[in-house]
């Protein structure tokens, strides 16, 4: 898996579309088909948490490809990134949205414990909803994919057709749609958040 993730985030991001992300947290399995991602390129990217260098919060972004970078966003919820590129250079892909394809009962329970979910479409449609459905929390920061630690990623042989555009909620220089059209989503998919 690390070989597939050893490229910069801009190259890895579209290959994650259609991938299955399987979580086995607390002995309960949920599998999500990834429908939307955003690339973040460290020192080259003013919207990246690693733009100003390595610190305690973002240290996982500088780790090996295939690590999970989990962070608390706006004091409200957790978001999850998959690190990529080479160790020592920050590069990561935010998993923005997906479709729960297995473990619906677990995802529904987790989502309704964290807030209200009314439609199957909304179980993992958005980065916070996705982490809640998968059971990903702060203690999973630094976990390595496919290492038996509770999260596994299976890439599709042929990713689906996709569309690109500006990242959601990014302001300032990093939100410039001409320079940073770094959001990728499965074209026409109802499980995309934006």
N, C-alpha and C positions, 0 to 999 in steps of 0.2 A: 504494500500500500504506500509506503514512503516514497518509492520511486515515482509513482503517479502524482504525488504531491510535492515533488522536488523542483517545481517550476515556480516562477513568480505568481502572485495572486491573480493577476489579470489573465494568465494562461490557464490556471487551475479552475477559476470560478465557473466558466461555462461547462467544464467537464463534470462538475458536481450536480448539474441539473439532471433530474431523472434518477439520481443515485438513491439508494435506500440507506437510511440512517436508523440503525436498530439500537434501542436502549433496553437494558435489563437492570434497571435501578430498583432496589428493594425487592428483587425477585420477580418483578412484574415487567413483561415485555411490551413495548410499543415500537412499531416500525413506521417511519415517515418517508414518503417519496419527496425528495427535495424539488421545489418548484421555483424558488427565487433566492438569489444570493447577491452579495455586494463584495467587491474587492477593496482591500486596504493595503497600501504599499509603503508602510513605515515612513522612513525619512523623506521619501519622494512625494508624500501625500499629506497635505495639511489637515485632512479630516481623520487621519489615523491616530490612535492613541499612542503610537510610537514615533510620531513626527519629531518630537523634541528629544528623543533618545530613550534609553532603557531606565526604568524605575521599578519600584516594588510592584506597582499595580499591573504594568504591562510586560513584565519579565517573560512570561510564557510565550509572547509573540516572537521572541528572539530564540526560542527553543527549536527542537527538531520538527520537521514536517510531520503532521498528523497529531499534534498536540491540540487539546481543546483549551481555548482561551475564553473563560467565562468572566463576565463583569456585570456589576450592578449598574443599571442605566437609569439616570435621572431620579434616583432614590425610589424607584417604583418596581423594577423587575430585572431579571437576569437575561442576558443575551449571550449567544454562543458563536464563537468563530473556530475555524479549523486553520491551524498554522500551515504554511507551505513555504516553498523556496529552500534556502539553505540555512542551517543553524548559524545563529549569530547575526542574521539580517532579518528584521521584522517584516513579515508578509503574512496576511491572513485573509480568510474569506468568511464574512458574516453569513450565517444561514438564516435568511429572512423569513422563509415560509415553506410550507410543505403540506402534503395530504397524508393524513393518518391512513395507512393501508392495513394495519394489524394492531390489535390491542385497543380497539375503540372504547371498550368499557372502562379500561384503566385511564385512557386519555380524557374521557368525559368526566370521570370522578375527579381527577387531578385539576382539570380546568374549572369545574364547579366549586371545588374547595378554594381556589384562588380568585374566583370571581364568577360571573355568569356567562355561560356559553349556551346559545340557543340553536345553533346550526352546526351540522357535521362539517360544513365548509370552513367554519371558524375555529376548529380544534387546534390547528397549527398554522393558521394564516396570519403571520406576523411573528417577529423574532421572539417576543416574550411568550406568546401563546405556544410557540413551538417548544421552547425550553420547558415550560410547565408541563405540556403533554408528554415530553420525553422524561420528565423527572430530573432534569439537569439543574444543579444548584451550585453555590459558591464552592463547596467542597470538591467539585469535579474539575475545577480549574487545574490545568496541567495534565489531566488524564490523557493517555495515549490511545488513539483509535486502534481497534483490532488487536488489543493486547490482553484481552480477558478482563479488563477493568470496568466493563459495563456499557461501552459504546462501540459499535462496529459500523463501518461504512462499506457498502458494496457499490462500486461504480457500474454504470451501464456500459455495454460495449459501444453503443452509438447514442450519445446524448440527443435529446429531442431538439427540434428547431427552437431557437430562442431569439429574444429581442433584447436590445440594450438601451439604457437611458440613464438619467441622473440618479444618484443615490437619494433615498428618502430621508428627510429630516436633517440633511447636511447643509449648513449655512456657510457663508463666507467663501473664501477662495476654494476650499475643498468641495463646495457645492456647485461650482461652475459647470453647467451641463455640457459646454463645449470642450472643456479640458478633462472633465472627469465623468464620462458616461459609463460609470463602472458598476452599474446595477444590471444584472442579467436575470431574465425570467423566461419560463417556458411560454412560448407564444400562445395566446388564447386560453390559457389554463385558468379555471375558475378558483384555484387554490393559491393564486398570487395575491400578495397583500396590497400592492400599490394601486 
